[in-house]
């Protein structure tokens, strides 16, 4: 016999599980299996009961909403799936792990987004107040847009002042600006701008001449 075989023969075999341990593991497996089967049975019963309640709710023309009892998250997920299949509107209310529940609504009588929001906050819904709030928000949006437009125009005005200073004269800057602006009333170049028949070279020459004249006047002063 070789050395390796001799060593392996002398090594102790791993201790096997005794009968008591095997019985304990078997009981655990059986218990887990039983729990899964019970959970499946409860889910099946819950679905069947819920389906009957949803069907009765849809057929009752006098009932506009169905308030369900508090339930855990997995059951609420089943409610939402079933409501979507049935063509109903479902929304959750309450605090998780305390009183979280689902309310089902029929599509033609479902509350608005504002009303749902009020219900979730636990406050009464006032349609007039909701309309006033919406009008206020719209007015704030218009005011913000107008303010932004004014700021943009102010920025353009600041840029024009810098442009005037760079060219060396208010009249020259206004003439250059008018040559590029479009008529705001009619969407085309103003008739006043069309009167200027000078070429680009002539315009630049006039600008340089005026700038030179202004510089000489400043030196004399």
C-alpha positions, 0 to 999 in steps of 0.5 A: 500500500502506498503512503497516501493510501495509508494516511487516508485509511488512518484518518478519522471519518467525519462524524455522522448525524445522530438520529435525534439531529436527523429528526429535528431537521426533518421536523423543520422541513415539514414545518416550513412546508406546512407554513408555505401551504398555509400561506398559499391557502390564505392567499387563495381564500383572500383572492376569492373573497376579494373577487366576490367583494369587487364584483358586488361593488361593481354591480351596485349602482348606488355604491361609489367607493369600497373601503377595505380593512387595513392589510399588509403590503402583500395583500394590498398589492393583490388589491391593486392588481385586481382593481386594475383588472376590473377597471377600478381606481385604487388608492392607499391611505393611512400609515404603514403597519398601523392602519394602511388600507385601500379604497376602491372607486368607480372610474366615473365617480373617482375623486380628482387628484386634489380631492385624493390629496386632501383625503390622504392628508385627512382634511376636508376637500373644498372645490372652490378653495382648490380652484382658488389655489390653482388660480393663485399658482397660475398667477404666480407662474405668470408673474415668474415668467414676466419677471424672467422676461424683464430680467432678460430685457435688462440684461440686453440693455446692459449689453447695449450700454457696453456696446455703446461705450465700446463704439464710442458714441450713443448715436452710433450704437443706436444706429448699429442696433437699429440696423439689426433689429426687426420691427416688433409690430410687423416682424420685418426691418423697420422703414427707418432702418431702410433709409440708411443706404450706406455700405458697410465700408462707409458705415465703418468709416463714419464710425471711425471718424466720429470716434476720432473726433470724440477723442480729439474733443476729449484731448482739447477739454 
